[in-house]
Amino acid sequence: MGSGKIGFVSLGCPKALVDSERILTQLRAEGYDTADSYEGADLVVVNTCGFIDEAVDESLGVIGDAMEQNGRVVVTGCLGARPETISDAHPGVLSITGPHNYEAVMQAIHQHLPPPHDPFQDLLPPQGVKLTPRHYAYLKISEGCNNRCTFCIIPALRGRLASRPIGEVMREAERLAAAGVRELLVISQDTSAYGSDLRYREDDWRGQQVETRFQSLCESLAGLGIWVRLHYVYPYPHVDKVIPLMAEGRILPYLDIPFQHAEPRILRLMKRPAHSEDTLRRIQAWRSVCPDLTIRSTFIVGFPGETDAEFESLLEWLADARLDRVGCFKYSPVEGAAANALGDPVEEDVKEDRWQRFMQVAALISEERLADKIGRRMTVLVDEIDKDGDSAIARGPGDAPEIDGRVIIQGGAGLHPGSFADVRITAADTYDLHAAPVEAT
Ligand code: SF4
């Protein structure tokens, strides 16, 4: 395979990463090699993000670098849904395709760099090519979204909700588990809506008819015997039904729910899914069933029209909800989003001040909740071992990779990435825990 080297740049969210993995898997299957520099590549593929203006700028910057240093560039991904933005800035790109359009990307690559002969199909690892470490993997259960949040253009970019039938999702999950994956991160734009577009149609899984539905997906994944972590869940009543699975330790006691705000008027302006639910009461009910539940969320401060009183009430809500892991964005308009028409923008310095205050409250809650774990035993999944082999970086049930905290283990001899370890928590700081292997305590 002397020719057919592809440089690949993957930008954006975990969902885009899954798309990149699929394209790379196909490339490997067809005998292409990957290059780790622009200069060493025969062609460069850039998988772009177009979610917010900064992501658009970053994508255009990367395409510019690839054009300058290589000159043969194929663009795909979310920003590809707005081809003129790309071709205006970089008229020389070879081809532009939108998100999840694997066939069109492959076609463009074939046209500009024909596949090498005699592909070595056998070289393809059974789980496909993973950009994430081998022991965890993202499992994408659907594309698109039927909600119309006013600050978001994802439905315009990615289309309406299209769920993958449950049999297909479960077979992929099973393959990943068989290939050594120890943790599956379930992702989509709206995980709780899974299957509603298919009217929860039944599909074959291990010889049984199973509904394509959020609850049956969680139950089926629980049977694989590996960690299962749920992302992008909305607080609809049917989510209550999976909390017992978490309490029984069958899926991780972890929910990533992007609340974005707590004030009913702002949530209505945002057109958030499940905006009329009494989320505080629901969180309390979940925690009474599953006290170890970790809740992660993101919020937006400075949404158009957000008053001082509404922001104060968001802070109070956060203090009452005591969410474990929290991210916060200052509102910034996205080209094409409905919220741009709302007017009444919040001043930049007010946004900044609100962001600072919000993050202070969130940090204090995180610190307190982590301190409560000192002295407890915990099973963690090891991600990395340091060079000297005497400490390890791991994650507990409450830590998703990349976005949450870590568990730093002192005296990690014998541990290796991808192994589970029993540890006792010895100390905590604002976002991370420190631990020792149970044998050593
Ligand atoms: S749920 Fe809202 S924020 Fe999320 S993708 Fe759908 S429209 Fe966008």
Residues whose N, C-alpha, C, O or C-beta is under 5 A from the ligand:
A	BS01	SF4	C145 N147 R148 C149 C152 I154 Q189 D190
